[in-house]
Amino acid sequence: MQRPSKWGEEQKYEVIRSSIGNALINLRLLTSSGLALELGLLTQEERETLLKAASIVQDVYRRAKERGVIR
């Protein structure tokens, strides 16, 4: 029996899978929407940095898929 404070292996993988997916979705939404720029919430330089971060997360997603972490 598992103790409540311990995560099972599948739960650990699910946290990684959902974190990668959520990061990618959120970064893409922020960078593809002109609204954040219009509202002055994001500068062009920050947008470019977030685009780079989205590219990195996409690479992490690809590697996770290759290794079978994400189906």
DODO-677391 format. One line per 4 residues: for each residue x negated, y negated, z negated of C-alpha. Coordinates in Angstrom, 3 decimals. Layout:
// residues N
X,Y,Z; ... $
//
This chain:
// residues 71
0.000,0.000,0.000; -1.261,-3.460,0.886; -1.571,-6.132,-1.720; 0.415,-9.265,-0.809 $
-2.708,-11.438,-0.791; -4.487,-9.237,1.763; -3.833,-9.553,5.465; -3.695,-6.503,7.646 $
-5.812,-6.260,10.791; -2.865,-6.913,13.091; -1.912,-10.025,11.114; -5.458,-11.369,11.470 $
-5.317,-10.868,15.229; -1.892,-12.473,15.448; -3.156,-15.593,13.665; -6.015,-15.874,16.174 $
-3.714,-15.252,19.144; -1.164,-17.826,18.056; -3.843,-20.379,17.127; -5.451,-20.145,20.552 $
-2.099,-20.386,22.306; -0.865,-23.292,20.203; -4.117,-25.221,20.630; -3.964,-24.803,24.387 $
-0.320,-25.851,24.593; -0.802,-28.892,22.378; -3.950,-30.077,24.151; -2.304,-29.711,27.544 $
0.778,-31.623,26.401; -1.289,-34.472,24.995; -3.501,-34.798,28.037; -0.867,-34.335,30.729 $
1.626,-36.776,29.271; 1.118,-40.378,30.210; 3.242,-41.370,27.237; 0.384,-41.030,24.733 $
-1.666,-43.406,26.882; 1.247,-45.805,27.392; 1.922,-45.994,23.673; -1.726,-46.673,22.981 $
-2.044,-43.526,20.915; -4.821,-42.190,23.083; -7.596,-43.937,24.937; -8.848,-42.732,28.308 $
-12.109,-41.658,26.664; -10.223,-39.653,24.034; -8.085,-38.079,26.762; -11.234,-36.961,28.574 $
-12.568,-35.478,25.332; -9.305,-33.600,24.812; -9.460,-32.329,28.400; -12.923,-30.926,27.609 $
-11.514,-29.331,24.441; -8.675,-27.791,26.475; -11.266,-26.348,28.842; -13.135,-24.824,25.902 $
-9.948,-23.330,24.462; -9.131,-21.926,27.918; -12.540,-20.199,27.899; -11.849,-18.820,24.404 $
-8.482,-17.544,25.671; -10.146,-15.860,28.644; -12.746,-14.146,26.428; -10.066,-13.041,23.952 $
-8.102,-11.535,26.834; -11.185,-9.751,28.187; -11.850,-8.254,24.743; -8.251,-7.144,24.277 $
-7.445,-9.530,21.439; -4.732,-11.090,23.601; -2.630,-8.851,25.800 $
//
